Amino acid sequence: MNVSDLDPFGQGVARHNGKALFIQGALPGERVDVTITDDKRNFSQAKVKRRLNDSPQRVTPRCPHFGVCGGCQQQHASIELQQQAKSRALARMMGSRETPAEVQEIISGSPWGYRRRARLGLNYHAKTQTLQMGFRKSQDNELVNIHQCPVLVPQLEALLEPLRECLSGLKAVRRLGHVELVCADNGPLMVLRHLDALHDTDRQKLERFSHSFGVALFLAPDSETLTAVGEDEPCYHSDGLRLMFSPRDFIQVNDAVNQQMVARAIEWLDVQPTDRVLDLFCGMGNFTLPLALRAESVVGVEGVAALVAKGEYNARHNSLKNVTFFHENLEDDVTRQPWAAQGFDKILLDPARAGAPGVMQHVISLAPSRVVYVSCNPTTLARDSEALLAAGYQIRRLAMLDMFPHTGHLESMALFERI
């Protein structure tokens, strides 16, 4: 079997009986003997029995857990091959079969030590009386006991073993849910989900760990409550602004790519001092606040109330008075929402994986000269872009965002300009 391509999920692609065959672990240019594991009408899946040659773009995975842990799928492929494969997939999805779109740019940072946030599952193994801490297996709920993770920022990777030792010594070790690690610009933090009230001695051990390793501690007895043990509020910087956030707020995991993404969006929108800009699905203002440094006024609309409150707080904290945030569900009828009747020169959208079908027609009716769409799902980007193209917009720029190297996540951004 000759492998001809790599899909975004790290599977080699071949042809078998007239249909696509996806082969886990195989790379383009390799010849492999395979076992078919799933044979469907339009495609099949297989695993490698024997590899007859190695692709020159095959590399040795850096992580000892690769192949078992479900976090990464592509550490066996060079970063150049990963980026090429994702760019080709994006070009196919954004164009037609006959005429793929052109991906003009790959926005990337370091392929290692980039991840500033991780959620680690915790499970006490009664038979061995040890605490397992790690990520889930691929297509399995079983935990992989992680001892190192080279995609984590070094400050977080260095915490893995001392954190495991600390948690293993708690009286509540059998009743822990998960631990989340975040590397804020003012230091790392951890959120511990515990299923029962913590004994005083456990709190003391956690506080000693917090002080010893300079980690801000947050305790979560349930999914709604978050108790800070200390006073530092986490923050990160974007375009010279200091943005405060709660450990449960969404922030982009890859800081280097986020910084470039924000700068590119501002550049593509060509924001002028007289512009009124609309930022839909704005979160806590990752784009909104940098846009406000350049525009006459910016409106941010977001469906999560806590993020709207944090955006307003950060606007005040950074002395930005030309920003207005609205808490609105953008899947509802947006034409009745208070921001909808305003006029806007430029629009930015950064929706979740479901895309923005509920607002596309209203975006068109507002007739902005430029639209930047930031996407974490190229399938919904392609779908939503059809409305803009049908309304007379053209794709002027298309970039692949390598936000999650070694994984199957394909993120992108596109600039649409009215003809």
HELIX and SHEET records of a PDB file:
HELIX    1   1 ILE A   79  MET A   94  1                                  16    
HELIX    2   2 PRO A  154  GLU A  157  1                                   4    
HELIX    3   3 LEU A  160  SER A  168  1                                   9    
HELIX    4   4 VAL A  173  ARG A  175  5                                   3    
HELIX    5   5 ASP A  200  PHE A  213  1                                  14    
HELIX    6   6 ASP A  255  LEU A  269  1                                  15    
HELIX    7   7 THR A  288  ALA A  292  1                                   5    
HELIX    8   8 ALA A  305  HIS A  317  1                                  13    
HELIX    9   9 VAL A  334  ARG A  336  5                                   3    
HELIX   10  10 MET A  360  LEU A  366  1                                   7    
HELIX   11  11 PRO A  378  ALA A  390  1                                  13    
SHEET    1   A 5 ASP A   5  LEU A   6  0                                        
SHEET    2   A 5 GLN A  11  HIS A  16 -1                                        
SHEET    3   A 5 LYS A  19  GLN A  24 -1                                        
SHEET    4   A 5 PHE A  43  ARG A  51  1                                        
SHEET    5   A 5 VAL A  32  ASP A  39 -1                                        
SHEET    1   B 8 GLU A 105  ILE A 107  0                                        
SHEET    2   B 8 TYR A 393  LEU A 401  1                                        
SHEET    3   B 8 GLU A 411  ARG A 418 -1                                        
SHEET    4   B 8 ARG A 370  SER A 375 -1                                        
SHEET    5   B 8 LYS A 346  LEU A 349  1                                        
SHEET    6   B 8 ARG A 276  LEU A 280  1                                        
SHEET    7   B 8 SER A 297  GLU A 302  1                                        
SHEET    8   B 8 VAL A 323  HIS A 327  1                                        
SHEET    1   C 7 LEU A 143  ASN A 145  0                                        
SHEET    2   C 7 THR A 130  ARG A 136 -1                                        
SHEET    3   C 7 ARG A 117  HIS A 125 -1                                        
SHEET    4   C 7 LEU A 176  ALA A 184 -1                                        
SHEET    5   C 7 GLY A 187  HIS A 194 -1                                        
SHEET    6   C 7 ALA A 216  ALA A 220  1                                        
SHEET    7   C 7 THR A 227  VAL A 229 -1                                        
SHEET    1   D 2 CYS A 235  SER A 238  0                                        
SHEET    2   D 2 LEU A 241  MET A 244 -1                                        
END                                                                             
